[in-house]
Amino acid sequence: MNRPRALYLLAILGVVQFASGCAGGQTGEEPATGRCSETQIALQLAQPSPLGISAQDVLDATGGTTDAPGHWLPVANLPYGPESGASSLKIVLGAVLSARFVKAQAGNSEDLALPSCADRIEVTVVASASTSGGALDEQFQALLTASTKDEVSLQQAFDPARLSGQFAFDPKALDAARFTSLTLRGDWLAGSFAGGLAAELEVDSGSSSEESSVSFSDKPLACFGTPNDCAQ
């Protein structure tokens, strides 16, 4: 499998780390992410980091505005709307709120393979994301992460109860399941873009607190960008 294709599949399924933002201007030890400790150093926009790239390089790699064609994926026994079939995703990255270099220290050799143990630049920006049929129409603070200037990632989880867009599952089809999160993933790789949307569903099984258990299920909903050949 070639690298762009592999990255595209990761974008659709949302299986890479979702890093949370932190306040800009801070320097020092931060709580561990996963099994890694971190040190964060605030950066000016054009200031080179120890990785040899700046926050401006990260922004430039995204192009600021991304318009990506794509399509919605059917979910078995779980209809949703208002969109289906062909669509497009627009992401606009605006004003920079903060930027920092993150130095990650692995606890042991096994932790070195964790995405959270990679040195990286994090840039927090004002952002918007919308789809052509109105399912998504969100304003938010986006966290961009990059270890090289040619690979930039974004992942944002939205609370379904606070969506500005019209995306919704059929309530009857959800039954006992709860729609807990709608996640947008985007990756810019050497001038190309691959992105996806996925829903997290929570199911509580059992009739009493002693017997019940909670399970989570991720449902890929849509894919955007190049190559645009995810499963239909």
Secondary structure, DSSP 4 states (H G I P E B T S, - for coil): --HHHHHHHHHHHT-S--PPP--TT--EEEEEETTEEEEEEE--TTPPPTTS--HHHHHHHHTSEEEEEEEE---TT--EES--SEEEEEEEEEEEEEEEEEEEEESSGGGGGSGGGS-EEEEEEEEEEEETTSS-EEEEEEEEEEEETTEEEEEEEE-GGG-SS--EE-HHHHTT-EEEEEEEEEEEETTEEEEEEEEEEEEEESSSTTT-EEEEEEEEEEEEESS-----
